[in-house]
């Protein structure tokens, strides 16, 4: 008898014996979530510290001050193009406050992915909004939509995320509760913790293998 056939016989035998002797089936027990919650200031401090530890640049601004701050950063780095979604709150704020004479040109996401492919794969960076952040796991929460597709956060070498200070949660459990995912769970939620990185090749940490090499987070009040 082959090894695969022997394995099959063992499995069937165990199932038969369990049924014959009336063993109770395993019923998983419901666990009560211990949802951690701490102050807003502590959440921001921990989020900033832990995101910075994984090579994310984190800045705190008020209102739309993040726009000129971002413009200064990309101009100093010589980046020429920045992609944004025009129909989102973040995209509208960016377009309304971006200096017209900037050396970095704003590119508007439009049409379909197939029609916009060339612009997408040649732009220097992209700006997206977020559902918030998680202090405990140092991550930002993205919910891609038709207006702001997932490719904006994984194709350009620079990803800029705007996070509202009031929406930085202590834990993932608290985020799920506060965002009411039991009623309206996103179909494709993303948790992004720092720039793209991997150590699969000879255990040497490399950045930008599966996505952006740089991640900038603006925490806005």
N, C-alpha and C positions, 0 to 999 in steps of 0.2 A: 504494500500500500504506500502510495506517495505521501510525502510530508503534508501536502495541502489537504489530502483526503483524511489523514489522521487528525489534523487540526479541526476539520469539519466534524468528524465523528465525536471528538472531545466536547466541542461546543454543543452539539445536539444532545449528547448524553447529559451534560449539566442541565440543559433546559428541561429535559425529560424528568430527571431526578428532582429538580426543584418543583415541577408541577406535580409529580407523584406524591411527594411528601408534604405538599401543601405549604411550602415556604411563602411567606408574604413578600410581595413585590416591593422593591425599594421606592419609597415615596419621598421626594425631596422636601425638606422643611423650609417654610418661608422664613427668611431672615429679616429682622428689623434693622433698617438702616440707622446708623448712628451719624446723623447729619451734623457735621461741624459747622460752626458759624462764629466768626470773629468780627472785629470792628473794621470799618472801611479803610482806615489808615493802615491797620496791620495787614489787611489784604493787599493793599497797594505796595507796601514796603516789601512783603514777601514775594509778591509777583515780580516786582522790579529786580530784586536780588537774584531770584532763581532764573528768570529769563536772561539776565545779564551773564549769569554763570555759564550759559550754553551759547554764548557768542551772539546774543540778540542785543541790538541797540534800543534802549528804552528812554523815552523823553516824556515829561509831563508838561502839558500846556492848558490854557484856558480857551474855551470857545473855539474859534476857528484859527487861533494862533498857530496851530500845527501846520497850516498851509504855508505861510512864509518861512517857517522853520524848515519844513521839508524842501521848499524851493532852494533855500540857501545850501542845504546839504547836497542835493543832487547837482547843483551848479558847481560847487566846490570839487565834486568828484568827476566832473566832466561828462555826466550823463546827458544824453540828448533827447531822449523820448521817455514819456511816462504815460502808461495806460490807465484809464479810469472808466467807470460805468456811469454814464450821465444821468440815469434815472434813479439813482440811490441818494440818500442824504449826504453821504460822504463824497460822492461824485459831484453833486451839485455845489457843495461847499468848496471843493477843490477848484472847480471851474470859475466860480464867482470871485475867488480871492487870489487866483494865480496871476502874477504880473504878466502883462501882454508882451513885454520886451525880454522875457526870460530866455536864457540860452537853452533851456530844456523845454521842449514842446509837448503839450498835452495831446494825447491820442485818445479818441473816443471809441469805446467798444460799440460796434454796430453790426447789423446783419447777422449772419450765421457763422459758426466756427469755420466751416469750409470756405466761406467767402472772405473771412477775416484772418485766415491762417498766416499770410505773409507778414502782415503788421504785427500779429501776436508773437511770432517767433523772431522778430527783429527788434522789438522794443527793449529798452534798457531796464524797465521796471514797471510795476503795476501797483495801484493803490486800491485796497478794499476796505469795507466796513467789517464789523464782527458782531456776534451775539454777546460777546463779553470775554472775560478771561477767568482763569482758575489759578489761584495763588498756590495751592497745595502741589499741583503738578506742573506749574509754570507753563501754561498753555493758553492760546487764544482759541475761541470757538468760532468757526466759520460755518455759515449755512449757504452754500452756493445756490444761485437762482438763475433763471434765464437772463435776467438783467445783469447779473454779476456771476458768471460761470466759474466753475472750479479751475479751469485752465489759467485764469488770471493769477491764481496763487501758486501755481506749480511750474509754469513755463518761463516767465521772465526771470533774469538772474537776481533782481531785487524785488522783494515783496514788502510793501508798506501796509501796516494794519492800524486802523484807528479803533481804540477801545474806550468806551465811556467808563469813567472812574467808578460810577455807581453800579456798574455791571461786572465788577471783578469779584468773583465769588470765592469763598474759602475752599470748597471742594467740588468735585464733579457732581456728587450727590446733591449739594445745595443748588448748583446750577440747574440740574434737571428739575428740581422742585420749583425754583423761582421762575424758570422759563416755561413751566407747565407742560413739559414734554409728554405727560400722561394724556393730555388732551390734543396736543398738536405736535407730534414728534417729527423732526425734520427727516427727510428721506436720505439725506447725504450730509450729515454733520461732520465737520472736520475739527480735530484737535491738533493745533500746530505748536510744537515746542521747539523753537529755535530754527535756524537755517537747516536745509537738507544736509544730512550727514550719514556716513556709513563707515564701518570698520571691517567689512567683509573681506577685503583684499589684504591678506597678510597682517590683519589686525591693526592696520594703520588708519587712523581717523582721517577721512576725506570729506570735504564740504562741497555741496552743489552737485552731487552725483544724480540724485533723483528729483531735484528741484532747485529753488533759489540758493545762491551762495550767501546772500545777505538778507536779514530780516530786521526791519525797523518797526517798532511799536510806539505809537503816540497815545498816551493816556490823557484823555481830555476831561475837563471838569465842565 
